[in-house]
Amino acid sequence: MTTKPALKNVLVTGGAGYIGSHVIYVLQKTRRYKVISIDNYHNSLPAALARVSQLSKDELPENATALERESTEIDSISCDLTKPEQVRAVFEKYGKGGIWGVVHIAAYKAVGESTEVPLTYYANNVSASISLLQIMNEFDCRRIVYSSSATVYGTPPTIPIPETTRLQADSPYGKTKVMVETVIDDLCQSDSKWRGISLRYFNPAGAHPSGFIGEDPRGRPGNLLPLLAQMAVGRVKDPVLKVFGNDYPTPDGTCVRDYLHVLDLASGHCLALDALEEGSSIFSGKTEAFYKAYNLGKGKGMSVLQIVEAMRKATGFDYKYEIIGRRRGDVPDLTADPALAEKELGFKAPQDLETMCRDLWNWQSKNPLGYGGQ
Ligand code: WQD
């Protein structure tokens, strides 16, 4: 009987967050990875990780092997990435070469907020990432999947946006993403032992169809979809949605974004991690500079008003809205050209907006207070 290879230890930063929790769920489904999660719980709750692990356990077959059961456990560690000694302690726990790769998701991510407190964003998103990379190198861990963002493109010259588009972020948040992409690229150029992939997220939405895990930001949601969900469930009491501008050069004047299901986005991380294996086809013919960046989007843009209509259908809630001024940092249209990720990673984002809104509402209506209400 062939024995299955041991699980690969993978560190997920920001593991308790909306994206992190869904990425961990997908990694566990492969039953090839053992996940270590580090999070400072700035915008998340540890309860999310317990739920992810429970979801994975519930999906185990009766005759699951010990290794498959092991793959549903999460080593969940409270850790602040801006404190190198805390990060080093995690790597020391697993020893040199003990962690196979890192999925680096932890970051502050509010475009508008980043214009108000740029130094906080540079410290948390850039300095902490450099420190993480230094510690990874010290412990012979040289594979990284980095959570980047469509905001690296600023206001792109063409729509849909290919990865070859110049990087010209116009918010401190987007600039932190460009900076860390550049650091990882230069690191991979300098040392062929390194392999890195940056994933440029467009707009993730929805939740696991069970409604057991989902998006639960601390405080009032800054993003459109979780805000609409919390309005429908009565957690946000605003009687009216404020729409930030309808004077953009778009079909109905409101901003257009490329929304993709969070589980499709999470699958993209798994494909990227797999692509960091030695001899991976995406780096075939290369003997050095093993670095690439990919868009993760559907390639389909939807306006703010179209999103409101889709959520009206999913929730039955009668949203009222008023048009107010533009929000700082917003750009008219961020719609991906996903062809490169589809071709080289085998990435797909098949789930449509109706499914995203249905899964989001299923999570929110079952968990009106998110994880805090359990
Ligand atoms: C979407 C649209 C708003 C709230 C997100 C993430 C960011 C990055 C990019 C990953 C915009 C409008 C919103 C409201 C509104 N993702 N809106 N009224 O700005 O695309 O950014 O995706 O890196 O981290 O935050 O998403 O949901 O904030 O806004 O009119 O009350 O909805 O102006 O046009 P955004 P969003």
Residues whose N, C-alpha, C, O or C-beta is under 5 A from the ligand:
A	BS01	WQD	K109 A110 S148 S149 Y201 F202 N203 G222 N223 L224 L225 K242 V243 F244 C255 R257 V304 R327 D330
